[in-house]
């Protein structure tokens, strides 16, 4: 297992442990930190292991941080189609 995949697994483990703790703001501040750390890790995984593994890791990250993805897609849709 490469270093990039180990870092991605540690990121996923940290995200799941954080999700188990109570939070007043529904973990939004932590989600921003996880996104800021996850993007370089995703690039590193893609660089070391190729685009298919990178897509799998990206799908795993999107399943963990699904609400930021949902809100971002709604924002893009409203900007694009003016709904």
C-alpha positions as CSV (number, residue, x, y, z in Angstrom):
1,X,0.0,0.0,0.0
2,X,1.4,3.4,-1.0
3,X,1.8,6.3,1.4
4,X,-1.0,8.2,-0.4
5,X,-3.5,5.4,0.2
6,X,-2.4,5.2,3.9
7,X,-3.1,9.0,4.2
8,X,-6.4,8.6,2.5
9,X,-7.4,5.8,4.9
10,X,-6.3,8.0,7.9
11,X,-8.4,10.9,6.5
12,X,-11.4,8.6,6.2
13,X,-10.9,7.2,9.7
14,X,-10.5,10.7,11.1
15,X,-13.7,11.9,9.3
16,X,-15.7,9.0,10.7
17,X,-14.4,9.5,14.2
18,X,-15.3,13.2,14.0
19,X,-18.8,12.3,12.7
20,X,-19.4,10.3,15.9
21,X,-18.8,13.3,18.2
22,X,-21.6,15.8,19.0
23,X,-21.4,19.2,17.4
24,X,-23.4,22.4,17.7
25,X,-22.9,23.5,14.1
26,X,-23.5,20.0,12.6
27,X,-19.7,19.6,11.8
28,X,-19.6,22.3,9.1
29,X,-16.3,23.9,10.4
30,X,-14.7,20.4,10.5
31,X,-16.0,19.7,7.1
32,X,-14.2,22.7,5.7
33,X,-10.9,21.4,7.3
34,X,-11.5,17.9,5.9
35,X,-12.1,19.3,2.4
36,X,-8.9,21.4,2.6
37,X,-6.9,18.4,3.7
38,X,-8.7,16.0,1.4
39,X,-8.1,17.7,-1.9
40,X,-4.2,17.5,-1.8
41,X,-4.5,13.9,-0.5
42,X,-6.8,13.1,-3.5
43,X,-4.2,14.7,-5.9
44,X,-1.5,12.7,-4.3
45,X,-3.5,9.4,-4.6
46,X,-4.2,10.1,-8.2
47,X,-0.6,10.9,-8.9
48,X,0.8,7.8,-7.3
49,X,-2.0,5.3,-8.2
50,X,-3.6,6.5,-11.3
51,X,-6.9,8.1,-12.2
52,X,-9.2,5.1,-11.5
53,X,-8.0,4.8,-7.9
54,X,-8.3,8.5,-7.6
55,X,-11.9,8.4,-8.7
56,X,-12.6,5.6,-6.2
57,X,-11.0,7.7,-3.4
58,X,-13.0,10.8,-4.5
59,X,-16.2,8.8,-4.5
60,X,-15.4,7.6,-1.0
61,X,-14.7,11.2,0.2
62,X,-17.9,12.4,-1.4
63,X,-19.9,9.8,0.4
64,X,-18.4,10.9,3.7
65,X,-18.9,14.6,3.0
66,X,-22.2,14.3,1.1
67,X,-23.9,17.4,2.4
68,X,-21.3,19.9,1.2
69,X,-21.5,18.1,-2.2
70,X,-25.3,18.4,-2.2
71,X,-25.3,22.1,-1.3
72,X,-22.6,22.8,-3.8
73,X,-24.5,21.0,-6.6
74,X,-27.7,23.0,-5.7
75,X,-25.7,26.2,-5.8
76,X,-24.2,25.4,-9.2
77,X,-27.7,24.4,-10.5
78,X,-29.2,27.7,-9.3
79,X,-26.4,29.7,-10.9
80,X,-26.6,27.8,-14.1
81,X,-30.3,27.4,-14.7
82,X,-31.5,30.3,-12.5
83,X,-34.0,28.3,-10.5
